Amino acid sequence: MSYERTPEIRAKQSASAKARWSNADAATRHARGEAAKKWWASLTEVERSEVIARQSASMKVSTKVAENMARLRCLPRTDAQREAARMVGHSKLGSKLPPQTQEARTARSAGLKRHYANTTSEQRRCRTSAAVEAARLVDKGAAISKSLKKRNASLTDDERHKQTSYARKAMLSKRQTRLERAVKLLLDSLGVEYIEQHPIGWYHVDFYLPNKRLVLECDGEYWHSRVDVAKKDRQRDAYMHRHGYQIVRLWESEIDRLTVNDLEKRLA
């Protein structure tokens, strides 16, 4: 069964893995490492790609970074390299650790140097590639963000609202509710002209009938009975009335037994 790994679940799983690793002796760790290398070597290219894709999705990193990380874990490592890697892990905690003495900082620095000295060219290449790819993605994201900000700054309020409306309409159309689907079928049976998820000001209405200048909203009993939501609905209705729109709200209990003739009377 698949599920979304929340930060709390990740932290719990990470703590559990660290506890198991810290309680294992050198022989057990070595056996686990050898088993991981054999498992990776037994995979086909297609299976490796699937593993990398899953890791990339779960860790929210690019496929190239995940590939380098997977390859790096399965490369042969000596005890000296593992000890140096642990020192690197401690150094990456940085500000999360309490203030360290000069001796501790010196030991950590020495561990980093040993770690670099004991790595093979293949390990260095993998780490460098992962770092370069991560930096490239950061730069790319910054460039895209800068470009979008520059473009949005040049737009008028109407143009910016129009773009936002299109995006919101596309998003909302993908999650049409049961009530909206039922009302849509009735409107189709009546043969009236309507627009779904139509933007009016900063709002989006469920259905808009342009010939009648009428807004049709489908309200679920649970959500729209809440005090805070009801207040927002009243503000929304007042906005529609100020701008010359009629508004009809259909409640869930009404929609469940609504017929074509009933809807026609409501829209008259």
C-alpha positions in Angstrom: 0.0 0.0 0.0 1.5 3.4 -1.0 1.2 6.4 1.3 2.6 9.9 1.4 5.7 10.2 3.7 5.1 13.2 5.9 8.1 14.9 7.6 7.0 13.2 10.9 7.1 9.7 9.2 10.5 10.4 7.6 11.9 11.5 10.9 10.6 8.4 12.7 11.9 6.1 9.9 15.3 7.9 9.9 15.6 7.6 13.7 14.7 3.9 13.6 17.3 3.2 10.8 20.0 5.1 12.8 19.2 3.1 15.9 19.4 -0.2 14.0 22.7 0.9 12.4 24.3 2.1 15.7 23.3 -1.1 17.5 24.9 -3.3 14.8 28.5 -4.6 15.1 31.1 -4.2 12.4 30.4 -7.7 11.0 26.7 -7.0 10.6 27.3 -3.6 9.0 29.7 -5.2 6.5 27.2 -8.0 5.8 24.5 -5.5 5.1 26.8 -3.5 2.8 27.7 -6.6 0.9 24.0 -7.6 0.6 23.2 -4.2 -0.8 25.9 -4.3 -3.4 24.9 -7.8 -4.5 21.2 -6.7 -4.7 22.1 -3.7 -6.8 24.4 -5.8 -9.1 21.5 -8.3 -9.6 19.1 -5.7 -10.9 18.5 -5.1 -14.6 18.8 -1.6 -16.0 15.0 -1.3 -16.1 14.7 -2.3 -12.4 17.5 0.1 -11.4 15.7 2.9 -13.3 12.5 2.1 -11.3 14.4 2.1 -8.0 16.0 5.5 -8.9 12.6 6.9 -10.0 11.0 5.9 -6.7 13.8 7.3 -4.7 13.7 10.5 -6.7 10.0 10.9 -6.0 10.2 10.1 -2.3 13.2 12.3 -1.6 12.0 15.1 -4.0 15.3 15.3 -5.8 16.2 15.0 -9.5 16.6 11.6 -11.1 20.3 12.3 -11.7 20.9 13.1 -8.1 19.1 10.0 -7.0 21.1 7.9 -9.5 24.4 9.2 -8.1 23.3 8.6 -4.6 22.2 5.0 -5.3 25.5 4.2 -7.1 27.5 5.8 -4.3 25.9 3.7 -1.6 26.7 0.5 -3.5 30.4 1.3 -4.1 33.0 -0.6 -2.0 33.9 1.3 1.2 36.6 0.6 3.8 36.1 0.9 7.5 38.2 4.1 7.3 35.9 5.5 4.7 32.8 4.7 6.8 34.3 6.4 9.8 35.2 9.4 7.8 31.7 9.5 6.3 30.2 9.5 9.8 32.3 12.5 10.6 30.9 14.2 7.5 27.4 13.4 8.6 28.1 15.0 12.0 29.6 18.1 10.3 26.5 18.5 8.1 24.4 18.9 11.2 26.4 22.1 11.8 24.1 24.6 13.5 21.8 21.8 14.9 24.5 20.6 17.2 25.4 22.4 20.5 28.5 24.6 20.6 31.6 22.4 20.0 35.0 22.7 21.6 38.1 23.4 19.6 39.1 19.8 20.0 35.8 18.6 18.6 36.1 21.0 15.6 39.6 19.9 14.9 38.6 16.2 15.0 35.7 16.9 12.7 38.0 18.7 10.3 40.5 15.8 10.4 37.6 13.4 9.7 36.7 15.4 6.6 40.2 15.3 5.4 40.5 11.6 5.9 37.2 11.1 4.2 38.4 12.9 1.1 41.7 11.2 1.1 40.1 7.7 1.4 37.5 8.2 -1.4 38.1 6.7 -4.8 37.9 8.7 -8.0 34.5 7.1 -8.8 33.1 8.2 -5.4 34.4 11.7 -5.9 32.9 11.8 -9.4 29.5 10.7 -8.1 29.5 13.3 -5.3 30.7 16.0 -7.6 28.0 15.2 -10.2 25.3 15.2 -7.5 26.5 18.5 -6.2 26.7 20.1 -9.6 23.3 18.8 -10.6 21.8 20.1 -7.3 23.4 23.5 -7.9 22.2 23.6 -11.4 18.6 22.9 -10.3 18.8 25.7 -7.7 20.2 28.1 -10.3 17.5 27.0 -12.8 14.7 27.5 -10.2 16.1 30.9 -9.3 16.2 31.9 -12.9 12.7 30.8 -13.5 11.5 32.6 -10.4 13.2 35.8 -11.5 11.8 35.5 -15.0 8.2 35.0 -13.7 8.5 37.9 -11.3 9.8 40.2 -14.1 7.0 39.1 -16.4 4.3 39.5 -13.7 5.6 43.0 -12.9 5.0 44.1 -16.5 1.4 42.8 -16.5 -1.6 45.0 -15.6 -4.0 43.9 -12.8 -6.5 42.7 -15.4 -3.9 40.6 -17.3 -2.6 39.1 -14.1 -6.1 38.3 -12.9 -6.9 36.7 -16.3 -3.9 34.4 -16.1 -4.7 33.4 -12.5 -8.3 32.8 -13.5 -7.3 30.4 -16.3 -5.0 28.5 -14.0 -7.6 28.3 -11.2 -10.3 27.2 -13.7 -8.1 24.4 -15.0 -7.4 23.3 -11.4 -11.0 23.3 -10.2 -12.3 21.6 -13.3 -10.2 18.6 -12.5 -12.0 18.1 -9.1 -15.6 18.7 -10.0 -17.8 17.6 -7.1 -20.7 15.2 -7.1 -23.2 18.0 -6.7 -21.8 20.0 -9.6 -21.9 16.9 -11.9 -25.6 16.4 -11.0 -26.5 20.0 -11.7 -24.5 19.9 -14.9 -26.6 17.0 -16.2 -29.8 18.9 -15.4 -28.6 22.1 -17.1 -27.7 20.0 -20.2 -31.2 18.6 -20.2 -32.6 22.1 -20.0 -30.4 23.2 -22.9 -29.5 26.5 -21.3 -26.2 28.2 -22.0 -23.8 28.1 -19.0 -20.1 28.4 -18.1 -18.4 26.3 -15.5 -16.0 27.8 -12.9 -16.5 31.3 -14.3 -14.4 34.0 -12.8 -16.2 37.1 -11.5 -13.9 39.5 -9.8 -11.7 37.5 -7.5 -14.3 34.8 -7.2 -15.0 31.7 -9.2 -18.6 30.5 -9.4 -19.8 27.0 -10.0 -22.1 27.9 -13.0 -22.7 31.2 -14.7 -25.7 31.7 -17.0 -24.7 34.6 -19.2 -28.2 35.1 -20.9 -29.8 35.6 -17.4 -26.7 37.1 -15.8 -27.3 34.5 -13.1 -24.9 32.7 -10.8 -25.6 29.1 -9.7 -23.8 27.7 -6.7 -23.9 24.1 -5.4 -23.4 24.0 -1.6 -22.6 20.9 0.4 -24.5 20.7 3.7 -21.4 20.1 5.9 -19.0 22.6 4.5 -21.3 25.6 3.9 -23.1 25.1 7.3 -19.9 26.2 9.1 -20.0 29.7 10.6 -16.9 30.9 8.9 -17.8 29.6 5.5 -21.4 31.0 5.8 -19.9 34.4 6.5 -17.7 34.2 3.4 -20.7 33.1 1.3 -22.7 36.2 2.5 -19.7 38.4 1.5 -19.6 36.7 -1.8 -23.3 37.1 -2.4 -23.1 40.8 -1.5 -20.3 41.2 -4.0 -22.4 39.6 -6.8 -25.4 41.7 -6.0 -23.4 44.9 -6.1 -22.2 44.1 -9.5 -25.6 43.3 -10.9 -25.6 39.4 -10.7 -28.5 37.3 -9.6 -27.5 34.4 -7.4 -29.2 31.0 -6.7 -27.8 28.6 -4.2 -28.7 25.0 -4.3 -28.2 23.0 -1.2 -27.1 19.3 -1.2 -30.4 18.1 0.2 -32.2 20.0 -2.6 -29.9 18.8 -5.4 -30.4 15.1 -4.3 -34.1 15.3 -5.2 -33.9 18.0 -7.8 -35.7 17.4 -11.2 -35.4 19.3 -14.5 -38.7 21.0 -13.9 -37.7 22.1 -10.4 -34.4 23.6 -11.7 -36.2 25.4 -14.5 -38.5 27.0 -11.9 -35.5 28.1 -9.8 -33.9 29.7 -12.7 -37.0 31.5 -14.0 
